Amino acid sequence: MRLIEADGKALLAEAGIAVPAGRLYHPGEEIAAASGRVAIKAQMLAGGRGKQGLVRVVDGAAAAAAAGEIRALAGPAVPLLVEAAVDIAAEFYMAWRIDDVAQAPILMFSPAGGIAVEERPDALREYRADPRRPVRPHDLVGFFRAAGAAGRNLGALARFAAELGRVFRAIDAELIEINPLALTSAGGLVALDAKVVVDDNAAFRHQSRRGLVSHALEQAGMTALERRAAEAGCTFVELEGNVALLTGGAGLGMAILDLVGDAGLRAANFVDAPGGSGPEVFALQSRLVFERAARDDVRAILLYLTLSASSLKSLVTGLLRLLDASPPPKPLVVGFAATGSAEREMTMAEAQGLFGQRGYACADNLADAIAALRQVAG
């Protein structure tokens, strides 16, 4: 789940990370005039607020007028974060993220923060942390020195990054991005902005997050089908396409999305479930996909699954029972990729024969399945 800036900063502040003093104003709340300069920011789950005119720095006396202009652009239902402006001596970029390939947390840093980070990609440096132990400031001194930090800034950045890494682990985050990270005239480091994405798979450890504004905004932005999937612990994303997809595994699903697009078709949905999910979750996914496929804009359905050690016979038996009880609303193309271990009780040819007897198109591989889908969908 992606957090709005206010929720992300609240987590950082609770852990002792310095953020500007501010207050979140909910829809309908009037913003009073303040002394000094203030930053007014629309609180949305999408990015690009600055380019849309949804972030303003104004004199406190003009806060109400600026807030009205932002609400006129973003909509009256969008909360606003109002913060005291910070005296900035320098701006940096800092982030912790998960590298799925390296299977490690990665620290990213650039001495050119703010919008300058996009203009100076050559200045961005990365440090791969050992996931088996916490990162300490002395581990990072060499990294920041090589990145151009010196003097008092060197130690301050190392301490800030180590503390941010501790928070990153504690809140089960996938990303914490601070841009800009401000160096104040007094020599302190303050997170002026915060993009925080937390791992949904760890939500059971953070039940209080259901009360966050971010959670409410996420729920409000979901369709009815997406909400039903989320309540069951799986993922369903509605798309504006003409082919409904029932696939297994996020990696396979994303690959099929690309292949469908390459074939001149457009996916009507993306679906995924956590590893180890049982037949009940798969049955729910099937119902969601079929409900999406029942609409006029969808012309066909692709069901494609891969099996390694799971029994092909068990899966096919369950699928046929499901299809017999609730026939797909549009033409269905079926494909499997199974290992020898999966075929121990039923071969691929036998499985295809059972689906063929019911009039479903079957494919030997993914390329053939996409070709058959293209022919059926037109």
Secondary structure, DSSP 4 states (H G I P E B T S, - for coil): -EEPHHHHHHHHHHTT-----EEEEPTTPPPPP-SSEEEEEE--SSS-TGGGT-EEEEEGGGHHHHHHHHHHHH-TTS-EEEEE---EEEEEEEEEEEETTTTEEEEEEESS-TTHHHH-GGG-EEEEPPTTS---HHHHHHHHHHTT--THHHHHHHHHHHHHHHHHHHTTEEEEEEEEEEEETTS-EEES--EEEE-GGGGGG-GGGGGSHHHHHHHHTS-HHHHHHHHTT-EEEE-S-SEEEEESSHHHHHHHHHHHHHTT--BSEEEE--TT--HHHHHHHHHHHHHHHTSTT--EEEEEEEESSS-HHHHHHHHHHHHHHS--SS-EEEEEEE-TTGGGSS-HHHHHHHHHHTT-EEESSHHHHHHHHHHHH-
